[in-house]
Amino acid sequence: MQPHSFDLESLNTDCACITLDRPALLAALTAEIGDATLSQRLAEQKPSLVSERPVYLSERHAAAMRATIAAAEAVAKLPNYRDAVLAGAPAIAQADRGTAGVFMGYDFHIGPDGPRLIEINTNAGGALINAFLLEAQRACCTAIENAMPAGPGLVELGRAFVDSFVNEWHGAGRQGNPRRIAIVDERPAEQYLHEEFVLFEQLFRRHGIAAVIADPADLRFAGDVLTVGGEPIDLVYNRLTDFALAGPALAVLKSAFEQGRVVLTPDPHAHALFANKRNLAILGDPQRLAELGVDATLIATLRHGVPATRVVARAAAADLWANRKTLFFKPASGYGGKAAYRGDKLTKAVFASILEGDYVAQAIVPPSTRAIVIDGVRQALKLDLRCYTYAGATLLLAARLYQGQTTNFRTPGGGWAPVFTERFGAAGACSSGACTSANATSP
């Protein structure tokens, strides 16, 4: 292929080359987790956990994403905004305990006019798996090598991840380092990202912090001490999706947290402040932001970066139904695309259930696409981009490739993908010779 005027993002449609060294990734994961059967299990049970191809992102769009995140974080610090979004939050979410919340996930679609923030997540999964995935990339040619990230590698990212937990410990008013961290989720061995729990367990231990993976039922709270297996727990890495700790199975953890006997991250306050999707109805409304006293520069950034979002109300049912084909309906406290619906796919029965629930309606931002080749057939998968942040700073950028209404890990050729951006003024087309053919090449 002859070099031409280079647009990095054009590689998403023009280049089907494989950059993942899958054997190297599996070997690294197997060594870290210490499970000789891991490779076979992942191949059989999770073949679409990771994609073999990267996603390419222009620095222009990366900068726009960072600007939107910075604006959202700045607005979240304003008293008027905090009062507005916390007004309807449960009592357990009202107090700011000094923690920022680890692994905030800002999810974007790249629309015709640039990146649009479609949602914010607390306890966003996949960061450590993506760090390993990034380490296992191999360039197929010089142009791709120039686009591969020159930032921190696996060791440095691991250190940054651990530092975020230590910072949470200090933010909560504790001294030194936490002695033991519990990674908590319901039925953790059955979770799709269970391997990541084990990776975190090993990461903490490597940095001198004891760690254990636990179900909420494993927790005990007596004598003002939260324990698992008789061992005290200082900090809980919260992977739960009951964001207010409302369920009876979480009563022990809730009690310890409310009494200040354990540091929980992310906590209910972080979810209420950032991740409740009702907040997007404010962040995407310039007039409402102005009423709250938000600076005009921040309003302009958010107007461009956040699609119009409205809280679903029965009084607006006729208008919502009439305009449903332009809207995406999401539960305000939902996660993982569960019970979310494109308006053009709605039946009247589902719409009636939405009106009875706690939903928002967001202007649809069609996702951009990534070309892949499977069995000699070129296909286009949808993609979204996730910025993993801590205290507003982006730690890692990753993508998810999928087909269907929402992101999933069931699409052949899809899954987590690393994101490559320009560096050092990279220029030149992919020269592997496979980009415009039906055959993908491995590095």
Protein Blocks (a to p, Z undefined) as FASTA:
>chain_A
ZZddddfklmmmmpccdfbdfklmmmmmmmmnopaklmmmmmmmmmmlpccbdcdddfkl
mmmmmmmmmmmmmmmmpmklmmmmmmmpcfklmpcghiabgaiacdddddfkoccdfbdc
ehiehklmmmmmmmmgccfbfklmmmpcfbdcfklmmmmmmmmmmmmmmmnopahjafbd
cdddehkllpmklmmmmmmmmmmmmnopacddddfklpcceehiaceehiacfbdcdfbf
blnomafklmmmmmmmmnopaccdddfklmmmmmmmklmmmmmmmklmmmnopafklmmm
mmmmpccdddddfklmmmmmmmmmmpccddfkbghhiaiacfklpcfklmmmmmmmccdd
ddddddddddddeehiacddddddddddeehiafbdcddddedjbdcdkbghiacddddd
deehiacddfehpmmmcbdcdZZ
